[in-house]
Amino acid sequence: MILLDTHAAMWFVTADEALGEQSERLARRALADDHLTVSAISFWEIAMLTAKRRLQATISPAEQRHRILIAGIQELPLTGDIAVLSVALEHFHGDPADRFIAATALAHDATLITADKRLLAWRHQMKRHNATR
C-alpha cells in the first residue's frame, strides 16, 4: 500500500512535475492494484492551508478532495487507534497533520510518499519514499 502525503496527492492528480518519475511509477502501480491511498486528514490540511492563504488554490478544498478521490485514490479514515498512535510517536515534531499522516502509514503498514524533509529525516522504521525522486 502507498500513502500519499497531502502535497504528493495534489501533485499526482495535477501531473505536477514536482512528483518524481520513480514516485509517479510507484503511485501508478499502487493505483492499478487499488492500493493508492491518502489520509482523510489531508483534506483537513488542504482546507486549513487554503483558509490561511498558504495554499494558492484555483479550486475549493471540496473540489480538490473530489479530484483526488475521482482519480481512484482511496481515502483512509482517521480512526481512534490512529489518533492515539499519533500522540505516541517518539522524536516527532508537533505538526498535527504530519502526526496523523505518519500514524496512518504505520497503522496500515504503508509506504509514505512525501517530500516533507522532517518526515523523511524522522528516525523511525516507517517505510517512506522521497516524492521528488
N, CA, C and O atoms as a GROMACS GRO file, in nm:
protein
  532
    1MET      N    1   0.084  -0.117   0.000
    1MET     CA    2   0.000   0.000   0.000
    1MET      C    3   0.089   0.124   0.000
    1MET      O    4   0.192   0.130   0.068
    2ILE      N    5   0.046   0.223  -0.077
    2ILE     CA    6   0.114   0.352  -0.084
    2ILE      C    7   0.021   0.457  -0.024
    2ILE      O    8  -0.097   0.465  -0.059
    3LEU      N    9   0.075   0.538   0.067
    3LEU     CA   10   0.002   0.652   0.123
    3LEU      C   11   0.069   0.779   0.072
    3LEU      O   12   0.188   0.801   0.094
    4LEU      N   13  -0.007   0.861   0.004
    4LEU     CA   14   0.045   0.987  -0.047
    4LEU      C   15   0.029   1.096   0.059
    4LEU      O   16  -0.079   1.113   0.116
    5ASP      N   17   0.136   1.168   0.086
    5ASP     CA   18   0.126   1.286   0.171
    5ASP      C   19   0.039   1.387   0.096
    5ASP      O   20   0.017   1.373  -0.024
    6THR      N   21  -0.010   1.486   0.166
    6THR     CA   22  -0.104   1.582   0.107
    6THR      C   23  -0.051   1.641  -0.023
    6THR      O   24  -0.120   1.638  -0.124
    7HIS      N   25   0.069   1.694  -0.021
    7HIS     CA   26   0.125   1.758  -0.140
    7HIS      C   27   0.146   1.656  -0.252
    7HIS      O   28   0.127   1.687  -0.369
    8ALA      N   29   0.186   1.534  -0.216
    8ALA     CA   30   0.210   1.431  -0.318
    8ALA      C   31   0.079   1.392  -0.387
    8ALA      O   32   0.077   1.366  -0.507
    9ALA      N   33  -0.030   1.387  -0.311
    9ALA     CA   34  -0.161   1.357  -0.371
    9ALA      C   35  -0.200   1.466  -0.469
    9ALA      O   36  -0.250   1.438  -0.578
   10MET      N   37  -0.178   1.591  -0.431
   10MET     CA   38  -0.211   1.703  -0.520
   10MET      C   39  -0.122   1.700  -0.644
   10MET      O   40  -0.169   1.723  -0.755
   11TRP      N   41   0.007   1.672  -0.626
   11TRP     CA   42   0.098   1.663  -0.740
   11TRP      C   43   0.056   1.551  -0.833
   11TRP      O   44   0.059   1.567  -0.955
   12PHE      N   45   0.016   1.438  -0.777
   12PHE     CA   46  -0.022   1.323  -0.859
   12PHE      C   47  -0.143   1.354  -0.947
   12PHE      O   48  -0.141   1.326  -1.067
   13VAL      N   49  -0.247   1.413  -0.889
   13VAL     CA   50  -0.369   1.436  -0.968
   13VAL      C   51  -0.355   1.551  -1.066
   13VAL      O   52  -0.432   1.559  -1.162
   14THR      N   53  -0.260   1.640  -1.044
   14THR     CA   54  -0.240   1.751  -1.137
   14THR      C   55  -0.123   1.728  -1.233
   14THR      O   56  -0.088   1.815  -1.313
   15ALA      N   57  -0.062   1.610  -1.224
   15ALA     CA   58   0.054   1.576  -1.306
   15ALA      C   59   0.165   1.680  -1.290
   15ALA      O   60   0.232   1.716  -1.387
   16ASP      N   61   0.182   1.728  -1.169
   16ASP     CA   62   0.286   1.827  -1.138
   16ASP      C   63   0.422   1.760  -1.148
   16ASP      O   64   0.443   1.650  -1.097
   17GLU      N   65   0.514   1.828  -1.214
   17GLU     CA   66   0.648   1.773  -1.233
   17GLU      C   67   0.728   1.765  -1.102
   17GLU      O   68   0.836   1.704  -1.100
   18ALA      N   69   0.677   1.824  -0.995
   18ALA     CA   70   0.744   1.813  -0.866
   18ALA      C   71   0.745   1.668  -0.818
   18ALA      O   72   0.835   1.629  -0.743
   19LEU      N   73   0.647   1.590  -0.861
   19LEU     CA   74   0.644   1.447  -0.827
   19LEU      C   75   0.743   1.376  -0.917
   19LEU      O   76   0.730   1.376  -1.040
   20GLY      N   77   0.843   1.315  -0.856
   20GLY     CA   78   0.948   1.248  -0.933
   20GLY      C   79   0.897   1.129  -1.012
   20GLY      O   80   0.792   1.073  -0.982
   21GLU      N   81   0.974   1.090  -1.112
   21GLU     CA   82   0.935   0.980  -1.201
   21GLU      C   83   0.919   0.849  -1.124
   21GLU      O   84   0.822   0.776  -1.146
   22GLN      N   85   1.011   0.819  -1.036
   22GLN     CA   86   1.004   0.695  -0.958
   22GLN      C   87   0.880   0.695  -0.867
   22GLN      O   88   0.811   0.594  -0.855
   23SER      N   89   0.852   0.808  -0.805
   23SER     CA   90   0.734   0.820  -0.720
   23SER      C   91   0.606   0.804  -0.801
   23SER      O   92   0.512   0.737  -0.758
   24GLU      N   93   0.603   0.865  -0.917
   24GLU     CA   94   0.485   0.852  -1.003
   24GLU      C   95   0.464   0.707  -1.044
   24GLU      O   96   0.351   0.658  -1.046
   25ARG      N   97   0.572   0.637  -1.077
   25ARG     CA   98   0.560   0.495  -1.113
   25ARG      C   99   0.506   0.413  -0.996
   25ARG      O  100   0.418   0.329  -1.014
   26LEU      N  101   0.560   0.437  -0.877
   26LEU     CA  102   0.511   0.366  -0.758
   26LEU      C  103   0.362   0.393  -0.735
   26LEU      O  104   0.286   0.302  -0.705
   27ALA      N  105   0.324   0.519  -0.751
   27ALA     CA  106   0.184   0.556  -0.730
   27ALA      C  107   0.094   0.493  -0.836
   27ALA      O  108  -0.014   0.443  -0.804
   28ARG      N  109   0.136   0.495  -0.960
   28ARG     CA  110   0.054   0.437  -1.069
   28ARG      C  111   0.038   0.286  -1.050
   28ARG      O  112  -0.069   0.230  -1.073
   29ARG      N  113   0.145   0.221  -1.008
   29ARG     CA  114   0.139   0.077  -0.982
   29ARG      C  115   0.041   0.048  -0.868
   29ARG      O  116  -0.040  -0.044  -0.877
   30ALA      N  117   0.049   0.127  -0.762
   30ALA     CA  118  -0.043   0.110  -0.649
   30ALA      C  119  -0.187   0.140  -0.691
   30ALA      O  120  -0.280   0.072  -0.648
   31LEU      N  121  -0.205   0.240  -0.774
   31LEU     CA  122  -0.339   0.274  -0.824
   31LEU      C  123  -0.397   0.158  -0.903
   31LEU      O  124  -0.515   0.124  -0.887
   32ALA      N  125  -0.317   0.097  -0.988
   32ALA     CA  126  -0.362  -0.017  -1.068
   32ALA      C  127  -0.403  -0.135  -0.980
   32ALA      O  128  -0.493  -0.212  -1.015
   33ASP      N  129  -0.337  -0.149  -0.865
   33ASP     CA  130  -0.368  -0.258  -0.771
   33ASP      C  131  -0.472  -0.217  -0.666
   33ASP      O  132  -0.502  -0.293  -0.575
   34ASP      N  133  -0.527  -0.095  -0.681
   34ASP     CA  134  -0.625  -0.042  -0.586
   34ASP      C  135  -0.566  -0.025  -0.446
   34ASP      O  136  -0.634  -0.046  -0.346
   35HIS      N  137  -0.437   0.013  -0.441
   35HIS     CA  138  -0.366   0.031  -0.315
   35HIS      C  139  -0.304   0.170  -0.301
   35HIS      O  140  -0.207   0.187  -0.228
   36LEU      N  141  -0.359   0.268  -0.370
   36LEU     CA  142  -0.310   0.405  -0.359
   36LEU      C  143  -0.404   0.482  -0.267
   36LEU      O  144  -0.525   0.489  -0.292
   37THR      N  145  -0.348   0.539  -0.159
   37THR     CA  146  -0.432   0.598  -0.056
   37THR      C  147  -0.386   0.738  -0.016
   37THR      O  148  -0.275   0.782  -0.048
   38VAL      N  149  -0.476   0.806   0.054
   38VAL     CA  150  -0.450   0.936   0.114
   38VAL      C  151  -0.523   0.937   0.248
   38VAL      O  152  -0.631   0.880   0.259
   39SER      N  153  -0.465   1.000   0.347
   39SER     CA  154  -0.530   1.011   0.478
   39SER      C  155  -0.641   1.116   0.471
   39SER      O  156  -0.626   1.218   0.404
   40ALA      N  157  -0.751   1.090   0.540
   40ALA     CA  158  -0.860   1.187   0.547
   40ALA      C  159  -0.811   1.321   0.602
   40ALA      O  160  -0.865   1.426   0.568
   41ILE      N  161  -0.709   1.317   0.688
   41ILE     CA  162  -0.657   1.440   0.746
   41ILE      C  163  -0.595   1.531   0.640
   41ILE      O  164  -0.584   1.652   0.661
   42SER      N  165  -0.555   1.475   0.525
   42SER     CA  166  -0.501   1.558   0.417
   42SER      C  167  -0.604   1.658   0.368
   42SER      O  168  -0.569   1.768   0.326
   43PHE      N  169  -0.732   1.620   0.372
   43PHE     CA  170  -0.836   1.712   0.326
   43PHE      C  171  -0.857   1.825   0.426
   43PHE      O  172  -0.887   1.938   0.388
   44TRP      N  173  -0.842   1.794   0.554
   44TRP     CA  174  -0.842   1.898   0.657
   44TRP      C  175  -0.725   1.993   0.633
   44TRP      O  176  -0.739   2.115   0.641
   45GLU      N  177  -0.608   1.935   0.604
   45GLU     CA  178  -0.488   2.016   0.582
   45GLU      C  179  -0.506   2.107   0.461
   45GLU      O  180  -0.470   2.225   0.467
   46ILE      N  181  -0.560   2.055   0.352
   46ILE     CA  182  -0.586   2.137   0.233
   46ILE      C  183  -0.679   2.252   0.268
   46ILE      O  184  -0.655   2.366   0.228
   47ALA      N  185  -0.786   2.223   0.341
   47ALA     CA  186  -0.883   2.327   0.378
   47ALA      C  187  -0.819   2.432   0.469
   47ALA      O  188  -0.842   2.552   0.452
   48MET      N  189  -0.738   2.388   0.567
   48MET     CA  190  -0.673   2.482   0.658
   48MET      C  191  -0.573   2.571   0.584
   48MET      O  192  -0.570   2.692   0.604
   49LEU      N  193  -0.492   2.510   0.500
   49LEU     CA  194  -0.392   2.589   0.425
   49LEU      C  195  -0.459   2.687   0.329
   49LEU      O  196  -0.409   2.797   0.308
   50THR      N  197  -0.570   2.647   0.272
   50THR     CA  198  -0.644   2.736   0.183
   50THR      C  199  -0.703   2.852   0.263
   50THR      O  200  -0.694   2.967   0.222
   51ALA      N  201  -0.764   2.821   0.378
   51ALA     CA  202  -0.823   2.925   0.462
   51ALA      C  203  -0.719   3.025   0.511
   51ALA      O  204  -0.748   3.144   0.522
   52LYS      N  205  -0.599   2.977   0.539
   52LYS     CA  206  -0.490   3.064   0.586
   52LYS      C  207  -0.416   3.131   0.471
   52LYS      O  208  -0.322   3.207   0.493
   53ARG      N  209  -0.459   3.101   0.348
   53ARG     CA  210  -0.399   3.156   0.226
   53ARG      C  211  -0.252   3.114   0.209
   53ARG      O  212  -0.173   3.185   0.147
   54ARG      N  213  -0.218   2.997   0.267
   54ARG     CA  214  -0.083   2.942   0.249
   54ARG      C  215  -0.079   2.847   0.132
   54ARG      O  216   0.028   2.802   0.091
   55LEU      N  217  -0.196   2.814   0.077
   55LEU     CA  218  -0.207   2.730  -0.041
   55LEU      C  219  -0.284   2.810  -0.145
   55LEU      O  220  -0.401   2.845  -0.125
   56GLN      N  221  -0.219   2.838  -0.254
   56GLN     CA  222  -0.283   2.913  -0.362
   56GLN      C  223  -0.362   2.815  -0.448
   56GLN      O  224  -0.307   2.753  -0.540
   57ALA      N  225  -0.488   2.801  -0.419
   57ALA     CA  226  -0.571   2.703  -0.488
   57ALA      C  227  -0.664   2.772  -0.588
   57ALA      O  228  -0.719   2.879  -0.561
   58THR      N  229  -0.681   2.708  -0.701
   58THR     CA  230  -0.774   2.759  -0.802
   58THR      C  231  -0.911   2.694  -0.789
   58THR      O  232  -1.007   2.736  -0.852
   59ILE      N  233  -0.918   2.590  -0.704
   59ILE     CA  234  -1.045   2.524  -0.677
   59ILE      C  235  -1.064   2.512  -0.525
   59ILE      O  236  -0.968   2.522  -0.449
   60SER      N  237  -1.186   2.491  -0.484
   60SER     CA  238  -1.215   2.483  -0.341
   60SER      C  239  -1.158   2.354  -0.281
   60SER      O  240  -1.131   2.258  -0.354
   61PRO      N  241  -1.140   2.350  -0.149
   61PRO     CA  242  -1.095   2.226  -0.086
   61PRO      C  243  -1.189   2.108  -0.116
   61PRO      O  244  -1.141   1.995  -0.136
   62ALA      N  245  -1.318   2.131  -0.120
   62ALA     CA  246  -1.412   2.023  -0.152
   62ALA      C  247  -1.391   1.972  -0.295
   62ALA      O  248  -1.397   1.852  -0.320
   63GLU      N  249  -1.367   2.063  -0.386
   63GLU     CA  250  -1.338   2.022  -0.524
   63GLU      C  251  -1.205   1.949  -0.534
   63GLU      O  252  -1.191   1.855  -0.612
   64GLN      N  253  -1.106   1.993  -0.455
   64GLN     CA  254  -0.977   1.926  -0.454
   64GLN      C  255  -0.992   1.783  -0.402
   64GLN      O  256  -0.932   1.690  -0.456
   65ARG      N  257  -1.072   1.766  -0.297
   65ARG     CA  258  -1.098   1.632  -0.244
   65ARG      C  259  -1.164   1.546  -0.351
   65ARG      O  260  -1.125   1.431  -0.373
   66HIS      N  261  -1.263   1.601  -0.416
   66HIS     CA  262  -1.332   1.526  -0.522
   66HIS      C  263  -1.235   1.486  -0.632
   66HIS      O  264  -1.239   1.372  -0.680
   67ARG      N  265  -1.148   1.576  -0.671
   67ARG     CA  266  -1.050   1.548  -0.776
   67ARG      C  267  -0.957   1.433  -0.736
   67ARG      O  268  -0.927   1.346  -0.818
   68ILE      N  269  -0.914   1.432  -0.611
   68ILE     CA  270  -0.825   1.326  -0.563
   68ILE      C  271  -0.897   1.192  -0.559
   68ILE      O  272  -0.843   1.091  -0.603
   69LEU      N  273  -1.019   1.192  -0.508
   69LEU     CA  274  -1.094   1.066  -0.497
   69LEU      C  275  -1.137   1.013  -0.633
   69LEU      O  276  -1.136   0.892  -0.655
   70ILE      N  277  -1.176   1.101  -0.724
   70ILE     CA  278  -1.220   1.058  -0.857
   70ILE      C  279  -1.103   1.000  -0.936
   70ILE      O  280  -1.124   0.923  -1.031
   71ALA      N  281  -0.980   1.036  -0.898
   71ALA     CA  282  -0.862   0.980  -0.963
   71ALA      C  283  -0.839   0.834  -0.921
   71ALA      O  284  -0.753   0.766  -0.977
   72GLY      N  285  -0.916   0.788  -0.822
   72GLY     CA  286  -0.904   0.650  -0.778
   72GLY      C  287  -0.823   0.631  -0.651
   72GLY      O  288  -0.798   0.519  -0.608
   73ILE      N  289  -0.783   0.742  -0.590
   73ILE     CA  290  -0.707   0.734  -0.466
   73ILE      C  291  -0.807   0.708  -0.353
   73ILE      O  292  -0.908   0.778  -0.340
   74GLN      N  293  -0.778   0.607  -0.270
   74GLN     CA  294  -0.866   0.568  -0.160
   74GLN      C  295  -0.842   0.658  -0.039
   74GLN      O  296  -0.727   0.686  -0.004
   75GLU      N  297  -0.948   0.701   0.025
   75GLU     CA  298  -0.938   0.782   0.145
   75GLU      C  299  -0.934   0.690   0.268
   75GLU      O  300  -1.025   0.609   0.289
   76LEU      N  301  -0.828   0.702   0.349
   76LEU     CA  302  -0.818   0.626   0.473
   76LEU      C  303  -0.869   0.712   0.588
   76LEU      O  304  -0.822   0.825   0.605
   77PRO      N  305  -0.963   0.662   0.666
   77PRO     CA  306  -1.020   0.744   0.774
   77PRO      C  307  -0.924   0.763   0.890
   77PRO      O  308  -0.832   0.684   0.911
   78LEU      N  309  -0.948   0.868   0.964
   78LEU     CA  310  -0.877   0.892   1.089
   78LEU      C  311  -0.954   0.816   1.197
   78LEU      O  312  -1.065   0.855   1.233
   79THR      N  313  -0.896   0.710   1.247
   79THR     CA  314  -0.961   0.628   1.349
   79THR      C  315  -0.909   0.664   1.487
   79THR      O  316  -0.810   0.737   1.501
   80GLY      N  317  -0.975   0.613   1.589
   80GLY     CA  318  -0.928   0.634   1.725
   80GLY      C  319  -0.790   0.575   1.747
   80GLY      O  320  -0.706   0.635   1.815
   81ASP      N  321  -0.766   0.456   1.690
   81ASP     CA  322  -0.634   0.394   1.703
   81ASP      C  323  -0.525   0.481   1.642
   81ASP      O  324  -0.416   0.495   1.698
   82ILE      N  325  -0.554   0.539   1.526
   82ILE     CA  326  -0.456   0.626   1.460
   82ILE      C  327  -0.435   0.752   1.542
   82ILE      O  328  -0.322   0.799   1.555
   83ALA      N  329  -0.541   0.808   1.597
   83ALA     CA  330  -0.530   0.929   1.679
   83ALA      C  331  -0.441   0.903   1.801
   83ALA      O  332  -0.355   0.985   1.833
   84VAL      N  333  -0.462   0.790   1.868
   84VAL     CA  334  -0.381   0.755   1.984
   84VAL      C  335  -0.235   0.732   1.943
   84VAL      O  336  -0.144   0.780   2.010
   85LEU      N  337  -0.214   0.659   1.834
   85LEU     CA  338  -0.079   0.633   1.785
   85LEU      C  339  -0.006   0.762   1.751
   85LEU      O  340   0.114   0.774   1.775
   86SER      N  341  -0.078   0.859   1.696
   86SER     CA  342  -0.014   0.985   1.656
   86SER      C  343   0.049   1.058   1.773
   86SER      O  344   0.148   1.130   1.757
   87VAL      N  345  -0.008   1.041   1.892
   87VAL     CA  346   0.046   1.106   2.012
   87VAL      C  347   0.169   1.032   2.064
   87VAL      O  348   0.256   1.091   2.128
   88ALA      N  349   0.174   0.903   2.038
   88ALA     CA  350   0.283   0.819   2.090
   88ALA      C  351   0.408   0.819   2.003
   88ALA      O  352   0.507   0.754   2.039
   89LEU      N  353   0.408   0.889   1.891
   89LEU     CA  354   0.525   0.890   1.803
   89LEU      C  355   0.642   0.959   1.873
   89LEU      O  356   0.632   1.074   1.914
   90GLU      N  357   0.752   0.887   1.885
   90GLU     CA  358   0.868   0.940   1.955
   90GLU      C  359   0.956   1.025   1.863
   90GLU      O  360   0.972   0.994   1.745
   91HIS      N  361   1.012   1.130   1.919
   91HIS     CA  362   1.105   1.218   1.848
   91HIS      C  363   1.042   1.274   1.720
   91HIS      O  364   1.107   1.283   1.616
   92PHE      N  365   0.917   1.310   1.731
   92PHE     CA  366   0.843   1.360   1.614
   92PHE      C  367   0.802   1.504   1.641
   92PHE      O  368   0.769   1.540   1.754
   93HIS      N  369   0.805   1.586   1.538
   93HIS     CA  370   0.768   1.727   1.554
   93HIS      C  371   0.618   1.741   1.582
   93HIS      O  372   0.543   1.643   1.575
   94GLY      N  373   0.575   1.860   1.613
   94GLY     CA  374   0.440   1.882   1.662
   94GLY      C  375   0.329   1.900   1.560
   94GLY      O  376   0.213   1.906   1.599
   95ASP      N  377   0.360   1.909   1.432
   95ASP     CA  378   0.257   1.933   1.331
   95ASP      C  379   0.151   1.822   1.337
   95ASP      O  380   0.183   1.706   1.312
   96PRO      N  381   0.027   1.856   1.371
   96PRO     CA  382  -0.075   1.752   1.387
   96PRO      C  383  -0.105   1.675   1.258
   96PRO      O  384  -0.124   1.554   1.262
   97ALA      N  385  -0.109   1.743   1.146
   97ALA     CA  386  -0.137   1.673   1.020
   97ALA      C  387  -0.028   1.571   0.990
   97ALA      O  388  -0.058   1.458   0.952
   98ASP      N  389   0.097   1.609   1.008
   98ASP     CA  390   0.208   1.516   0.985
   98ASP      C  391   0.200   1.398   1.082
   98ASP      O  392   0.227   1.284   1.043
   99ARG      N  393   0.164   1.424   1.207
   99ARG     CA  394   0.150   1.316   1.305
   99ARG      C  395   0.043   1.217   1.261
   99ARG      O  396   0.064   1.096   1.266
  100PHE      N  397  -0.072   1.268   1.218
  100PHE     CA  398  -0.180   1.179   1.175
  100PHE      C  399  -0.142   1.102   1.048
  100PHE      O  400  -0.176   0.985   1.034
  101ILE      N  401  -0.073   1.168   0.957
  101ILE     CA  402  -0.033   1.101   0.833
  101ILE      C  403   0.069   0.991   0.862
  101ILE      O  404   0.057   0.881   0.810
  102ALA      N  405   0.168   1.021   0.945
  102ALA     CA  406   0.267   0.919   0.981
  102ALA      C  407   0.201   0.803   1.055
  102ALA      O  408   0.231   0.686   1.028
  103ALA      N  409   0.111   0.833   1.147
  103ALA     CA  410   0.042   0.728   1.220
  103ALA      C  411  -0.045   0.644   1.128
  103ALA      O  412  -0.058   0.523   1.147
  104THR      N  413  -0.104   0.706   1.028
  104THR     CA  414  -0.184   0.633   0.930
  104THR      C  415  -0.096   0.537   0.851
  104THR      O  416  -0.132   0.422   0.829
  105ALA      N  417   0.020   0.585   0.808
  105ALA     CA  418   0.113   0.499   0.735
  105ALA      C  419   0.154   0.380   0.821
  105ALA      O  420   0.158   0.266   0.773
  106LEU      N  421   0.185   0.405   0.946
  106LEU     CA  422   0.226   0.297   1.036
  106LEU      C  423   0.111   0.199   1.061
  106LEU      O  424   0.132   0.078   1.059
  107ALA      N  425  -0.007   0.250   1.084
  107ALA     CA  426  -0.122   0.164   1.114
  107ALA      C  427  -0.158   0.072   0.998
  107ALA      O  428  -0.209  -0.038   1.018
  108HIS      N  429  -0.132   0.120   0.876
  108HIS     CA  430  -0.166   0.041   0.757
  108HIS      C  431  -0.044  -0.025   0.694
  108HIS      O  432  -0.055  -0.086   0.587
  109ASP      N  433   0.072  -0.013   0.758
  109ASP     CA  434   0.197  -0.066   0.705
  109ASP      C  435   0.218  -0.020   0.561
  109ASP      O  436   0.258  -0.099   0.474
  110ALA      N  437   0.192   0.106   0.538
  110ALA     CA  438   0.201   0.165   0.405
  110ALA      C  439   0.334   0.238   0.387
  110ALA      O  440   0.397   0.280   0.485
  111THR      N  441   0.377   0.252   0.263
  111THR     CA  442   0.492   0.335   0.229
  111THR      C  443   0.441   0.476   0.206
  111THR      O  444   0.354   0.498   0.122
  112LEU      N  445   0.495   0.571   0.280
  112LEU     CA  446   0.456   0.711   0.266
  112LEU      C  447   0.539   0.778   0.158
  112LEU      O  448   0.662   0.778   0.164
  113ILE      N  449   0.472   0.835   0.060
  113ILE     CA  450   0.542   0.915  -0.041
  113ILE      C  451   0.527   1.061   0.000
  113ILE      O  452   0.416   1.115   0.004
  114THR      N  453   0.640   1.123   0.033
  114THR     CA  454   0.641   1.259   0.084
  114THR      C  455   0.768   1.332   0.042
  114THR      O  456   0.872   1.270   0.018
  115ALA      N  457   0.758   1.463   0.032
  115ALA     CA  458   0.876   1.546   0.010
  115ALA      C  459   0.908   1.625   0.136
  115ALA      O  460   1.002   1.705   0.138
  116ASP      N  461   0.831   1.602   0.242
  116ASP     CA  462   0.850   1.673   0.368
  116ASP      C  463   0.983   1.630   0.431
  116ASP      O  464   1.000   1.513   0.467
  117LYS      N  465   1.075   1.723   0.444
  117LYS     CA  466   1.209   1.692   0.495
  117LYS      C  467   1.205   1.637   0.637
  117LYS      O  468   1.285   1.550   0.673
  118ARG      N  469   1.112   1.687   0.718
  118ARG     CA  470   1.104   1.637   0.857
  118ARG      C  471   1.054   1.493   0.861
  118ARG      O  472   1.102   1.413   0.941
  119LEU      N  473   0.960   1.460   0.775
  119LEU     CA  474   0.911   1.322   0.770
  119LEU      C  475   1.017   1.229   0.712
  119LEU      O  476   1.031   1.115   0.758
  120LEU      N  477   1.091   1.276   0.613
  120LEU     CA  478   1.195   1.194   0.553
  120LEU      C  479   1.312   1.171   0.650
  120LEU      O  480   1.375   1.066   0.647
  121ALA      N  481   1.339   1.269   0.734
  121ALA     CA  482   1.453   1.259   0.827
  121ALA      C  483   1.418   1.192   0.959
  121ALA      O  484   1.508   1.158   1.036
  122TRP      N  485   1.290   1.174   0.987
  122TRP     CA  486   1.248   1.116   1.115
  122TRP      C  487   1.311   0.979   1.134
  122TRP      O  488   1.303   0.893   1.046
  123ARG      N  489   1.373   0.959   1.246
  123ARG     CA  490   1.440   0.832   1.276
  123ARG      C  491   1.340   0.730   1.327
  123ARG      O  492   1.314   0.718   1.446
  124HIS      N  493   1.285   0.659   1.232
  124HIS     CA  494   1.186   0.555   1.261
  124HIS      C  495   1.188   0.458   1.144
  124HIS      O  496   1.234   0.492   1.034
  125GLN      N  497   1.140   0.339   1.168
  125GLN     CA  498   1.141   0.238   1.062
  125GLN      C  499   1.023   0.250   0.965
  125GLN      O  500   1.005   0.164   0.879
  126MET      N  501   0.944   0.354   0.978
  126MET     CA  502   0.833   0.375   0.886
  126MET      C  503   0.885   0.373   0.742
  126MET      O  504   0.986   0.437   0.710
  127LYS      N  505   0.815   0.301   0.656
  127LYS     CA  506   0.855   0.296   0.516
  127LYS      C  507   0.816   0.429   0.451
  127LYS      O  508   0.705   0.478   0.467
  128ARG      N  509   0.912   0.485   0.376
  128ARG     CA  510   0.884   0.612   0.307
  128ARG      C  511   0.967   0.623   0.182
  128ARG      O  512   1.068   0.555   0.164
  129HIS      N  513   0.921   0.711   0.095
  129HIS     CA  514   0.989   0.734  -0.032
  129HIS      C  515   0.984   0.884  -0.059
  129HIS      O  516   0.880   0.948  -0.041
  130ASN      N  517   1.098   0.939  -0.103
  130ASN     CA  518   1.106   1.081  -0.134
  130ASN      C  519   1.025   1.110  -0.260
  130ASN      O  520   1.055   1.058  -0.367
  131ALA      N  521   0.922   1.193  -0.246
  131ALA     CA  522   0.832   1.222  -0.356
  131ALA      C  523   0.898   1.292  -0.474
  131ALA      O  524   0.847   1.288  -0.585
  132THR      N  525   1.012   1.357  -0.450
  132THR     CA  526   1.077   1.430  -0.559
  132THR      C  527   1.163   1.339  -0.648
  132THR      O  528   1.217   1.382  -0.750
  133ARG      N  529   1.174   1.213  -0.608
  133ARG     CA  530   1.255   1.120  -0.686
  133ARG      C  531   1.169   1.036  -0.775
  133ARG      O  532   1.219   0.952  -0.849
   0.00000   0.00000   0.00000
